[in-house]
Amino acid sequence: MLKKIIRLNLDDLWLACGAVAAVFLLLEGIIGGVLWFTDTNSCPMVAGTLLPFVSAFLIVCFSVSHINVTFQQAIRFGQTRRRSLGLYLGLVGFEGLCSMATALVLSLAEQFLAPTLWLKLTGLSNLAWGTDGSMVPEGMEPTADQTSTLFVEGFTLDWYWWVVLSLGAITLGTIVGTLYLRFGRKAAWISWGVWMAICFLPQLLPESVLAQLPRMLPLAAVAAVAGLVWSVWHMLHCVVRN
């Protein structure tokens, strides 16, 4: 049954991978344009940081959509709520895995292929990994003529952040999707209010309070787990209209 659900949602799967690829091409196009039209000798490598967040955002969107479409359709077509929940999690997990895998492959492609292309665009002859165009990592000899050297600054997330982003995106998408399932259009106002609070509260709060925010991360994690538990409970007991 899960294979059938995946086949029925192949358009979402192509979007999950295609959107990540589109952002990657746009990013590389911007970097290439800057290197081609300017005289800079320093270039950031940020696909390994940006693409996981793009993938996580897509996972949230697909999670919200599948709860309000795929999950309810499975119940309408005679599946139990427990089985429908399993199908939803399997579908979102598969799409999230494909999206994150695409982000990982493209990030590796940037690391291994982009520096050579960047050298050709700039016309420089040497390549070095550094920071702010001046520092060379330990173990590498600095280039004698830095004016002919392209310094590549690498920014990438550690492997565990990819896992955290994936699980966090599924959790957030499940909670938001269940809010829409439970409250309908009112959930849009709830989501909007939470988003506005995230955007503007850091600017309104005093620095003494902002300094304490990292200590509230365990509380936020507990709230997320509680929200996920409520979401699963509601999906197993919700009323789906024909």
Buried (B, 14 or more C-beta within 10 A) or exposed (E): EBEEBBEEBEEBBEBBBBBBBEBBEEBBEEBBEBBEEEEEBBBBBBBBBBBBBBBBBBBBBBBBBBBBBBBBBBBEEEBEBEBBBBBBBBBBBBBBBBBBBBBBBBBEEBBEEBBEBBBEBBEBEBBBBBEEBEEBEEEEEEBEEBEEBBBBBBEBBEEEBBEBBBBBBBBBBBBBBBBBBBEEEEBEEEBEEEEEEEEEEEEEEEEEEEEEEEEEEEEEEEEBEEBBEBBBEEBEEBEBEE
